[in-house]
Amino acid sequence: MTIYLDTMLWNELCDQNVNAATLISALSAQGKVLVLGAEAMYEMAKTFKSNPTRGKQLFAYLKTFTDQGFSVYGTIRGFCSQKPILP
């Protein structure tokens, strides 16, 4: 099962500093895969306009997930696919 979290939940994980490796491992043990949807990534990127410090914090936190082989899925320039955008 693939799990896509919305921006609010990514913000909460970041605020609680949930360990990426631990979360990914726990979900994997249950047959679940956490991915970031392009829409959530876009919404988080908009944070840089209103609060650049928070934007940096969110993307630094997301990097802890991509460092674990975490993927981002979604639409690129109108091309619909289920191919990773980032590793």
Summary of the structure (lengths in Angstrom):
residues: 87
radius of gyration: 12.8
end to end distance: 18.9
largest distance: 37.8
contacts: 212
relative contact order: 0.19
helix: 54%
strand: 17%
